[in-house]
Amino acid sequence: MTVSLDYKKIGLRVGLEVHQQLDTRRKLFCHCPAGVYTTSHDGAVLRHMRPTLSELGEYDGTALMEFKTKKNVVYLLHKSNVCTYEMDDTPPFPINQEAIDIAIEQCLMLGCDIVDEVHIARKQYLDGSIPTGFQRTAIVGVEGSIPFRDRRISITQISVEEDSCREVSDRGHLIVWRTDRLGMPLIETVTGPDLRTPEEVEEAILCIGRVCRSTGHVRVGMGASRQDVNVSVAGGRRVEIKGVAKAGLAPALVHGEAARQVNLLELRDELRGRGLHEAGDIRIRHEDVTQLVADSRLDHFRAAAWQSERATRAADPGSDLEHGRGDFCVRAVVLQGLARTLSWPTQPGLTFAHELMGRVRVIACLDQQPTFVHNENWPDYEGSEQELERLRSGLDCGADDALIVIWGAAEDTLTAADEIRLRYVDALDGVPNETRQPKADGSTDFERILPGPDRMYPDTDSPPQALTRSRVQGLQDTLPEPPWEREKRYGKVGIPLPTIHFLIRRGGARLVDLVVENCGSDLAWTCYFFGERLKGLRRSGVPVDRISDEDWLALFNSFRQQPALRDAWKEIVSGLAESPDLDTVLTGLGLDRRWDDLPESVRAAVETEPFQQPTYNDGQFERFLMGCLMSGLRGLVPAVEVASTLSSELEART
């Protein structure tokens, strides 16, 4: 098993497709509101995906794969966020121009060449996540770049496109989607395959995310940003890890995929060394062994256990759509000459058997756990060795043969046997083009065959949209500075990079520049205020993000006119989050006045305590008195003045 990898030696190459939801009022091709999420539904639609011939008389491989799954696709609809367009019963409305403007801003930030006309295309999506079977998408800019470490990352293109449905459940032959997210505008930023280590991938995702958020026109929160990570090694092929929700997951996923491809290439060489070069060399036979294992102690092999599980699930709505066709069947698959390949390592901690399980789970819809059992990792139960030997003997398995046993509805077991054969055929060529699902532990699982380059074609329902020079220039004139320029400017006054990134990511950088420019606030103090101090209030539930720009400006103007208010910032901001009137907040806190008798207050505080108490060490008495004074003077007198006056008073009494 290859765990430690020399990424340069194996030729690791990684590119990104970063998807970011746009903060628009309505969806991309209809007038439904964007960002209205629901947990209930007013109706449901059942659909089935079927492949059709292209203009060249060919079937798309991904379409054929999806058709083999015999999936029942159910869409849950809510009247507040879906219309007939999403269900493909109405042609698209004109594209949302607000979304186009945001995409242009992204192009300008990344130095892309902006197209003269936006042409809407259809991109095939055959997994059921879009009821039409395609996603409407349009390229807005091409050939940009972004500074990264000591070089630049190329930006291949930036597109605006509609989001897909949210998956509710996927079990057996039934997949259920919620349509509230469907049709929301996204921008997709596609990089070249310029990243060389897993750590660079995480850093690049965050960098592009900061560019997206710098405009302030994108949505934030879980699910608002997702990335597809395209990975290959020398001799391998591009594999897409689909829908990575967090940048922090990327390093483990990329490392795991790199190890997987290296190990699959080694398996290819092993198979070729055994004389297996072409599809016809993969010899697999399978038999129905239901009766042979009817008295097995393993529940998986017994019809009664399977029927009991079906009866339990029958109480669930739609469960009749989950089940495959045919009676219960246990099918043994003999892999001739393929002994020791099932336990061949692939990803860290996984084997080639898991590659087969992924195909069987998705395409044959046999998603029970375990998906199947095999002779190289046979379950341990009473009589297990004897049962395995009886199976091998009854199926005439040789010493060089491997054995897999699968179970479920009869037709599904036949599909599974064929998929096992096809996956071994793919293994002869090394790494198949796949889309894979990310998992939290850093591993991936099969999702579908990677669509080919011909998946996009013109959308005849949507006319081209001209982008004028004046429109682009108007957006250029109001564009914020790129994040890397902000990093330099904030860094010059000593702001740590993590704080700068937080400010850009959470919109605080815009507020920093707003109050510095309009209120003359100190840049370093303002960065610290928005980048660090407000975090604690957010964690404690204070809704600081509801404070308007006008209220922030009023607050920082007050800080400039009365510096003592800075010491009471926490109380003031907490009040401002609840009441959008600064004068009312200051009056309620008793901070609408000035304190002019500081020396007398200090003398009084000193005289109330026995002077030079022997129980106080150096400085403790002064700090104690400072705390007592500030409890009444915070926000009225700057703390530095209180400290200076107190120090002078104590020195005079020494």
Summary of the structure (lengths in Angstrom):
residues: 654
radius of gyration: 32.1
end to end distance: 74.8
largest distance: 103.9
contacts: 2066
relative contact order: 0.10
helix: 41%
strand: 20%
